[in-house]
């Protein structure tokens, strides 16, 4: 991939690595970046060779500083709204990809950059990374999905405090409140990201997908509806070949070799 491209794509071991590639601009998100990510996700969704996506940033210090502020400053209000709606479509694509998604946060993740990560199933970070929604500091709102997803990840009260103060937190606090699952030495980030994804890919692909859908969809339902959805998906999983393979392996005390069917 040419270094001038705003987003880079690599594929190996059934994992697509998508890298934000504007290091000179702190990997800030502009229209080109968002449209590139959207196109890559659309291709990944239908590509059988890809079972997971890792999203990261170029350089050792920054995942993404968020939306391109220079563009926002000169854009008309309707252009800002359209830009935010494009970003929401991208974060929705990530969340509804149907494949494992992990954000490997190699450095600071602010505003829209953090919102990309919040849409992923899992987030791990370098120990020196920093996180926050500083939008209120420039008179803005976390409009790429942050007001929706942050509360679901860390609770309404913590989300309110972070969003309304624009406070930046370190990796240790991010792990403690549940925003990030694990903080590792910077040099170990990608190795751990691939290891974590590998653990998930060793499970039944259908069971992983149905579990994520039940969790994701269930958060927008009542407790009773969510539980019933889980039961429905349990029954759906029982119709798969992987279910027979997994249950037989348990009974026979062998290691299951899932087919994804």
Secondary structure, DSSP 4 states (H G I P E B T S, - for coil): --TTSSEEEEEETTEEEEEE--GGGTT-B-HHHHHHHHHHHHHHHH-TT--EEEEEESSSSEEE--B-HHHHHHS-HHHHHHHHHHHHHHHHHHHTSSSEEEEEE-SEEEHHHHHHHHTSSEEEEETT-EEE--GGGGT---TTTHHHHHHHHH-HHHHHHHHHHT-EEEHHHHHHHTSSSEEE-GGGHHHHHHHHHHHHHTS-HHHHHHHHHHHHHHTTS-HHHHHHHHHHHHHHHTTSHHHHHHHHHHHHT--------
